Amino acid sequence: GKVLVLGGTGVLGRRVVEKLAKSRFKVVGTGMSGRGFEDITKAGATPMQLDVRSKDDVERVFEKVGPEIVVNMVSKMPERLPGAWKGTHILDDHNDLILHATKGIVKAAEKIRPTRMISTSAYFCTAG
C-alpha cells in the first residue's frame, strides 16, 4: 500500500519514513522545504514538498499521492531544546503549526478516505 508521511523530514517523521520504507509500503514523505529530502530518498521513499499550513497544498498532495495510509508527524520541534527553555515560548511555533495544520489535513483525508490515519499529538505549555 501507499503511505503518506506528513512531516517526513522532521525529528520523528524521518525515522517513521525509514522504518516504513524498509517494509512492504511505498512511502511518500513530505517536508516544508527541500531540507531533508536526501534522507527520504536514501531511505527508499519519495520526497514531496508540502506546506501543511496551506489547505490547498494539502489537498493537492493528498489527491496526487492517493494514500491508503496517512501518518501525520507534522511538528516544528527543534533538534535540541536549549538548556534553560522553561518560561520561554520556543515551542509556540510548534503549537501554532499543529493547531492550524490539523484542520486542513483532516479535511483532505475526508475527501481521499484513506483506510488508516495515524496522527501524533504533542502540544506544549511552558510556565512564564
C-alpha positions in Angstrom: 0.0 0.0 0.0 0.9 3.7 -0.3 1.8 5.6 2.8 1.9 9.4 3.1 4.1 10.6 6.0 3.3 14.2 6.6 6.3 15.9 8.3 8.6 13.2 6.9 11.7 15.4 7.2 11.1 16.2 10.9 12.8 14.9 14.0 10.4 12.0 14.4 9.0 11.8 10.9 12.2 10.9 9.2 12.5 7.8 11.5 9.0 6.8 10.6 9.8 7.2 6.9 12.9 5.0 7.3 11.0 2.2 9.1 8.1 2.2 6.7 10.3 2.3 3.6 12.1 -0.9 4.8 8.7 -2.6 4.9 6.3 -3.5 2.1 5.0 0.0 1.8 5.5 2.6 -0.9 6.3 5.7 1.1 6.0 9.4 0.3 7.5 11.7 2.9 6.7 15.4 3.0 8.6 18.5 4.2 8.0 22.2 4.0 11.3 22.8 2.3 13.8 20.7 0.4 15.8 20.2 3.5 15.9 16.5 4.5 14.7 15.2 1.1 18.1 13.5 0.6 17.4 11.4 3.7 13.9 10.5 2.4 15.4 9.4 -0.9 18.2 7.5 0.8 15.6 5.6 2.8 13.9 4.4 -0.4 11.0 6.8 -0.2 9.8 9.6 -2.4 10.1 13.2 -1.1 7.4 15.8 -1.8 7.2 19.4 -0.8 4.2 20.4 1.2 3.2 23.5 3.2 0.8 22.0 5.7 -0.4 25.5 6.6 -2.0 25.7 3.1 -5.3 23.8 2.8 -5.0 23.9 -1.0 -1.4 22.5 -0.9 -2.5 19.7 1.5 -5.5 18.8 -0.8 -3.2 18.8 -3.9 -0.7 16.4 -2.2 -3.5 14.1 -1.0 -5.0 14.0 -4.4 -1.7 13.4 -6.2 -0.5 10.6 -3.8 -3.8 8.9 -3.1 -2.6 7.3 0.1 -4.1 4.2 1.7 -2.5 5.2 5.0 -1.7 8.7 6.3 0.8 9.2 9.1 0.7 12.8 10.5 4.1 13.5 12.0 3.9 17.3 11.5 5.8 19.3 14.1 8.1 22.2 14.4 10.3 20.6 17.1 13.9 21.8 17.3 16.6 19.1 17.1 17.6 20.0 20.7 15.9 22.2 23.2 18.0 24.9 24.7 19.2 24.1 28.3 17.1 26.7 30.0 13.9 26.8 27.9 11.4 26.9 30.8 9.5 30.2 30.7 10.2 30.7 27.1 7.9 30.4 24.1 10.3 28.3 22.0 7.5 25.8 21.3 4.9 28.3 20.3 5.7 27.8 16.6 5.1 24.1 17.0 1.8 24.6 18.8 0.6 27.0 16.2 1.5 24.7 13.3 -0.3 21.7 14.9 -3.4 23.7 15.6 -3.6 25.3 12.1 -2.5 22.3 10.0 -4.7 19.6 11.6 -8.0 21.0 10.2 -6.7 21.0 6.6 -5.2 17.6 7.0 -8.4 16.1 8.3 -10.5 17.8 5.6 -8.2 16.4 2.8 -8.3 13.0 4.4 -12.1 13.0 4.4 -12.0 13.5 0.6 -9.5 10.8 -0.1 -10.7 8.4 2.6 -7.5 6.5 3.5 -8.0 3.2 5.2 -5.9 4.4 8.2 -4.9 7.8 9.6 -2.4 7.9 12.3 -1.6 11.2 14.0 0.8 12.3 16.7 -0.4 14.5 19.4 2.0 16.8 21.1 1.1 20.2 22.4 3.4 22.0 24.8 2.8 24.5 27.6 5.5 26.4 29.4 5.3 28.5 32.5 6.0 32.1 32.2 
